[in-house]
Amino acid sequence: MRARHSLPRLLAAAMLMVAAAAGWSWATTPQTIVIDGVNDFLPGNLVDADAGDTQFPNIDLGDAYATNDAVSLFLGLTQNPAGWSGVQLGVAIDVNTVGGGETDPWGRKLEWSLAPYKPDFMFYVNLQNNWQAGYQWNGSSWAGIGSAGP
């Protein structure tokens, strides 16, 4: 990410979205999302109207949504696609274990304020070229989930 200060906010938003999707918070309307570039999230699944709170508004995240159906967890983040080129988003998820990574899969130190817990899963997408990847902590390092790429 270009702006390092936004990673802790993204991780905090991801934690809120996971908590919400698990039924601990706001997102209470189960639904299946169609991934087609259109925001299909119901208004009741808005976790945080996050826009306008960073130093660089052109790379600021907008609304954050979370929901689930009987099979999948859906996390939605809005961002202005014309705001900045090369924007990368990352989501880290902890599944309530004390294990997990202290760095991301590329060795960058994570700020993770929920010690002793650390992220068990990480997902990335580059919005400019649609490169995406998923990783799982295997006890000593990050292992790819599936194949990375467009």
C-alpha positions in Angstrom: 0.0 0.0 0.0 1.2 3.5 -0.7 -0.2 5.0 2.5 1.0 2.9 5.4 -1.2 4.7 7.9 -4.3 3.3 6.2 -3.4 -0.4 6.8 -4.3 -0.3 10.5 -7.6 1.3 9.6 -8.3 -1.4 7.0 -7.5 -4.2 9.4 -9.7 -2.6 12.1 -12.5 -2.3 9.5 -12.0 -6.0 8.5 -12.3 -7.0 12.2 -15.5 -5.1 12.5 -16.8 -6.6 9.3 -16.0 -10.1 10.5 -17.6 -9.5 13.9 -20.7 -8.1 12.2 -20.9 -11.0 9.8 -20.7 -13.4 12.7 -23.8 -11.8 14.1 -22.0 -9.9 16.9 -22.9 -6.5 15.6 -24.7 -4.5 12.9 -24.9 -6.7 9.8 -28.0 -8.7 10.5 -29.6 -9.4 7.1 -28.2 -12.6 5.5 -27.9 -12.4 1.8 -25.9 -13.8 -1.2 -23.9 -11.2 -3.1 -23.4 -11.4 -6.8 -19.8 -10.2 -7.6 -20.5 -8.1 -10.7 -19.2 -4.6 -9.8 -22.5 -3.4 -8.5 -23.1 -2.8 -4.8 -25.7 -5.5 -4.0 -25.3 -5.2 -0.2 -28.5 -4.3 1.7 -28.4 -1.1 3.7 -28.9 -3.1 6.9 -25.5 -4.7 6.2 -23.6 -1.5 6.3 -20.9 -1.9 9.0 -19.2 1.5 8.7 -19.7 4.6 6.5 -16.0 5.2 6.6 -15.4 7.9 3.9 -13.6 11.1 4.6 -11.4 10.1 7.5 -7.9 9.9 5.9 -5.2 12.3 4.9 -5.6 11.4 1.3 -9.3 11.3 0.3 -8.5 10.0 -3.2 -7.5 6.6 -1.7 -9.9 6.6 1.2 -12.2 3.7 1.8 -15.9 4.5 1.6 -18.5 2.2 3.0 -17.8 -1.1 4.5 -20.3 -4.0 4.4 -20.5 -7.5 5.8 -23.0 -10.3 5.4 -23.2 -14.0 4.9 -25.5 -16.7 3.6 -25.5 -20.4 4.5 -22.1 -20.9 2.7 -20.0 -17.7 2.3 -18.9 -14.6 4.1 -19.1 -11.5 2.0 -17.1 -8.3 2.8 -17.6 -5.2 0.7 -15.5 -2.1 0.6 -16.1 0.9 -1.6 -13.3 3.0 -3.0 -13.2 5.6 -5.8 -11.6 3.8 -8.8 -10.5 7.1 -10.3 -8.9 8.3 -7.1 -5.5 6.8 -7.4 -3.8 4.3 -9.6 -2.3 1.1 -8.2 -4.5 0.9 -5.1 -4.1 -2.3 -3.2 -6.5 -3.5 -0.6 -5.7 -6.1 2.1 -8.0 -7.8 4.6 -6.6 -9.8 7.5 -8.8 -12.2 9.5 -8.1 -13.8 12.9 -10.1 -16.9 13.8 -9.5 -16.5 17.5 -6.1 -18.2 17.7 -2.9 -16.9 19.4 -1.0 -18.2 16.3 -0.7 -16.1 13.2 1.6 -13.9 11.3 3.3 -10.8 12.7 4.2 -9.7 9.1 2.3 -9.9 5.9 3.3 -12.4 3.2 5.9 -10.0 1.9 7.6 -9.4 5.3 6.0 -6.0 6.1 5.3 -5.7 9.9 1.6 -5.7 10.8 0.1 -3.5 13.5 -2.3 -5.8 15.2 -3.7 -4.4 18.4 -5.6 -7.5 19.5 -2.6 -9.2 21.2 -1.9 -12.1 21.7 -4.1 -12.9 18.7 -2.6 -12.4 15.2 -4.1 -12.8 11.7 -4.6 -16.4 10.4 -5.8 -15.4 6.9 -4.9 -12.5 4.6 -6.4 -11.5 1.2 -5.2 -8.9 -1.2 -6.4 -7.3 -4.4 -4.7 -4.8 -6.7 -7.6 -2.7 -8.1 -5.6 -1.5 -11.1 -4.8 -4.9 -12.6 -7.2 -7.2 -10.6 -4.3 -9.2 -9.2 -5.5 -11.0 -6.1 -4.2 -13.6 -3.7 -5.2 -15.4 -0.5 -2.9 -16.7 2.3 -3.2 -18.8 5.4 -0.8 -19.0 8.3 0.6 -22.5 8.5 2.3 -22.2 11.9 5.5 -20.7 10.7 4.8 -18.8 7.4 2.1 -17.7 5.0 1.0 -20.4 2.5 -0.9 -19.5 -0.6 -4.6 -20.5 -0.8 -5.3 -21.3 -4.5 -3.2 -19.5 -7.1 -2.4 -15.8 -7.1 -3.0 -13.7 -10.2 -5.7 -11.9 -12.1 
